[in-house]
Amino acid sequence: MMVKPARRHAMLALIVVSLLGCSTVDNSNYIDQASQAQAKTSQQLIEQLLATKNTQGVPSQSLARLTDLINVPELQTFISAALQNNPSLQQSVVALNMAYAQHGITSASRLPSVDASFSGTSTEDSDDSYTTDITVSWELDLWQKIADSSNAALKDIASTQASLQSAQDLVVANVMRSWLDISLKQQLVAIETQRLAVLDNNQALILARYRVGLGSLEDLDNATTSVASTQATLVDYQEQLAQSRRNLTLLTGQWTGSDVSVDISTQFPTVLNPIDSLGQQNLSHRPDIKTAFYNIEAESLRTDAAYKAMLPSISLSASLSDMAESPSDALLTGPLWSVLGQLSAPLFQGGKLKSQAELARLTTQQRYWVYQETLLNAVNEVENSVGQEYSLAKQQQHLTDAQLSAQRSFVSYEQKYRQGLVDIFDLLTVQQQTFDVEAQLVTTIYNRLINRIDLGLALGLGVSHEA
């Protein structure tokens, strides 16, 4: 019994619709769910932070880029050099160019291919013969399978571009952190230098008192111990400062054989607080979230292509050929042509195509959960950085109060020691406490400024900002 053509066409259409349906519903759900999760999470996070933000007396800042946090012209010069020469960043640039090249390979399948051949044959007792052949072949993209693969490659490019943006943001942030670290180390060196000068004066005073019989050998030993210990700490800080300068040079990707020549202020530069512009930020600006989302879209398109690989395909080919007894006559002077149309469909491959489609679907699902993890980590980074800002602000205030109190105690104990009212141990304890509090305060301010850079990255501020 023969099946009527109309019925055969209807059955084929039903199979096609079923296969296409399986390939698109779940994937579109992953993309939609990811978009909705990001939008909802961003809105809730920003509303929560705005509700708890203390804006009294704080003017609103307009921050578009990460570099807006610190306005130091000399720093911008280092940032520009790092963006041009940093080796790790240049690797990301090469990766992007490789993604473009891969897209070119994938897109080539959508265009006809042309092959040409020329051959000659020489046989004993026979005339020489020459053959020329040109063949044009093209696969019709009926189900948009090739288009899906090409679009997936475009999503790979977008993902790699986001990764490059992330690398640029990280390099800029590291240059800014290194700049602040040099300033911190300079201040710690200055504090230890002041401490050493005070301890040297103590040692000289104690030695003078000891020589006239007003002090003990234990007092002199204690003073000498404090001087030697501070000298060791000062040498350590000086080397840390030299390493920080070398690290800044390393980030620029240009080794000159000498330390950074530019003068970096001992005082910290002003670093704006990204919290003051929370209402303008959106987690979708973060490059890691962009990368994760583009990966979902790319794998979704590959899943569609994998399902469509089970559908019939149609290819066309046209050929021009010519045979002659001389090379010049064989150059298609009287060619024969032929056209071939071919319909092919996979019937049995041991379940290979079905397994490939299932693997592609599971990969899309995996990319969705990677996106969810990335989104949750982003929220956690923002909340931690905001919490640190408030915590470090309180620590800075308490340490400022402690420093004022310690300075008053410093002056008082120094006078009392000169009058013989306290011993050298009490004086050294108060002096050490004063300089320790000052160093702790400087370090806390540094940590607060570094945290503002981290918060800027967490909120999606980058080298270039897309609205």
Disulfide bonds with the S-S distance in Angstrom:
none
